[in-house]
């Protein structure tokens, strides 16, 4: 047996705490069967709320029958199956056991709530004594695998130390990234050589229209260290042994905008290895993701003078060179 199942017709009647919420978007003749199916199938330890209102702030999933749902809303899921019973089962599977949420936390859909970036951001706020008063999802973007990749919440946060509430900012995030600085020390800091990858990314605004960055990417299912090694191979073709990888911690990348962190690693190359990179003349990358990356070797002086990289990448370069000096 699972926890309590509550059915409400409007947001004002939604309980102050719950583990999961489903918006019902069924034909009136099917609502009873859908509610019974959810009630019988819910196995979470806490309360499941079923909202029958046409619009609601509280929904982890939309149960639409006949489906699919015409409008899900950012961060919400809407599984669709051949029968109403199978659709109910698919919705319950997406909810799992839910997650305990109260007050403004209830507005955060489970798909966003479960991301490591949101959990870290929320934990930091709670440790500081702050309280999430509201969190309206405004946008979400799914990768080709249909996994949630980007999300944005318009948050209202009570700041305990300042005894005030702030409600005019968006918290945006994506999966954390792992980056690797491959370098060869020079006679001076400016002569130190660094391996970059050049790639066309639509937001890029460097003078040549490309992005120049450290090899890196995301893949939280692999772990940050394994992701770092995999990204070096994918984006440069170079096979780096795990025992050569040094870790330099993680930090936010754009603290006033995004909650995700960059995890920094490094490895010092030999002269022969740096020569190998200079000889590379064909692109790398993952074609299925429209990724085309060109390895290039630049000195620190060139990177600074030509404004090749963005501020976070420049910071990562100097963090490593500071750590290994």
Buried (B, 14 or more C-beta within 10 A) or exposed (E): EBBBBBBBEEBEEBBEBBBBBBBBBBEEEBBEBBBEBBBEBBBBEBBBBBBBBEEBBBBBBBBBBEBBBEEBBBBBBBBBBEEBBEBBBBBBEBBBBBBBBEEBBBBBBBBBBBBBBBBBBBEEBEEEEBBBBBBBBBEBEEEEEEEBBBBBBBBBBBBEEEEEEEEEEEBBBBBBBBBBBBBBBEEEBEEBBBBBBBBBEEEBEBEEEBBBBBBBBBBBEBEBBEBBBBBBEBBBBBEBEEEEBBBBEBBBBEEEBBBBBBBBBBBBBEEEBBEBBEEBEEBBBEEEEEBBBBBBBBBBBBBBEEEBBBEBBBBBBBBBBEBBE
